[in-house]
Amino acid sequence: MKDCKIKIVKTLMLTVVLILAMCLPAYAHNPFLGINTIYEGDFEGFAGGSGGYKGFEFWNRSKVDGIAAVNIDDFHGTSAKIVDLYPRGVTSYTTNGRINLGSYTSGKYVFEFEIYPTSWLTAPFVMAPVSSSGKSGADVLTVSGRSLKAGGRTEKDSRYTGVLNLGRWSKVQVYIDLDEGKYTTYLDGKALGDARDTCLSGSLAAMYFITYPIDSINHGDICIDNVCFYKADEPINQSGIGWSLTVSDKSAEIVFSDDVDPTLINKNNITLLKDGAKTDFEITDKSYRAFCAELKESFDADALYTLDIGGIAGTGRGALEETRLDFPGKPGDYKYIAQPEASLKTSVEGNEIRVVNHTGESRHYTLIIGYYKDGSLCNIKCFGGTLGRFEESTAYSVSDAADKEIRAFIIEEKDRDKYFGSRVQQ
């Protein structure tokens, strides 16, 4: 990119351009729903309730033989099993505890975990939020048999609307809005009824769980894993699921902004094209939030690739924000443009001026930088450049901007004649 001098016949026009520029807002692009993880527990290194686990407090049979480490599959590794003691002749017991989260008085949060029933029936399993005073709020989840509902076991205004699949992990999420005093419980991304009152007095400090046998029929092991608590911007599945791609020598890593169904991450639902022709790959790793595709040969830097993942959906069958992405075979990070913009944008932050390209196309431009002091234009600099289709932005540094206000305006090649009467390039 080289500096160029532009002689403008109509100086007044340039002044108008710069005045228009100061009305343009700085551009911020954040395509993903940002989350702030507060607690994560995948039970790796867990040896049972007697040994404890980070953030957990165990009581009663939890500290003896009520909670054990188990390996259901290699994907999850070590999980926690809430043991059914009934077959051992223990017909009356309580397995309970809490996960300490901190202290939160306002905001929106999600508490989530995966659950796996090992038999057709289970003992009742109940969860509730706990305040900093130690008082429990409303029961936000009840599992009975393999049926789930939001609310307590004896609450007649809530119905069992979810069912756990035997021999398969499911994801439970509790969306808690402390500002509204409401919660919504989800199973695999689907709400188990409308929002309900948290009945929480004071700040949110922990999540409490308890299980116990009620008869000779309803009992069985329950496994849990991947416990997580994070700050959320909005309720679950309110937006399409975003994703991005990172290309290295022979692999491509795809990362999702929200949970997808890992069973849908397979070669039947994913297509990779190289210059329009199908190319082979293997899926070497996958989770709810990411997967890795490995090629037999290195990516070709001169080729254009297309990744189509239209067969993948969210855990609640939520749709992806976009299903296809074109990208060059060069190492780097790539993101589709969900809503292409008609024009390039500029942003000014301190002494840095950035030209941003979310058009999905290559664009030629002239960047005009105006220096203002006490509201008056005192200097102008111009730069010419090109942003390629896969270049998201480029930055210019201003070194002589002390005591001055910087304003920027972008003129694309297709619009030059609207603003310039004539020009001479030297």
WOLINRA-V494594 format. One record per helix or strand of 2 or more residues. SS is the DSSP state (H for helix, E for strand). FROM is the first residue (numbers start at 1). TO is the last residue. If there is no record, write none. Layout:
ss->SS from->FROM to->TO
ss->SS from->FROM to->TO
This chain:
ss->H from->11 to->21
ss->E from->36 to->41
ss->H from->49 to->51
ss->E from->56 to->60
ss->H from->61 to->63
ss->E from->67 to->71
ss->E from->78 to->82
ss->H from->86 to->88
ss->E from->95 to->104
ss->E from->108 to->117
ss->E from->124 to->131
ss->E from->136 to->144
ss->E from->147 to->149
ss->E from->162 to->163
ss->E from->170 to->177
ss->E from->182 to->187
ss->E from->190 to->191
ss->E from->196 to->197
ss->E from->204 to->212
ss->E from->222 to->231
ss->E from->243 to->247
ss->E from->251 to->256
ss->H from->262 to->264
ss->E from->271 to->274
ss->E from->277 to->278
ss->E from->281 to->286
ss->E from->290 to->295
ss->E from->304 to->308
ss->E from->324 to->328
ss->E from->332 to->334
ss->E from->345 to->349
ss->E from->352 to->356
ss->E from->363 to->373
ss->E from->376 to->387
ss->E from->393 to->397
ss->E from->405 to->412
ss->H from->413 to->419
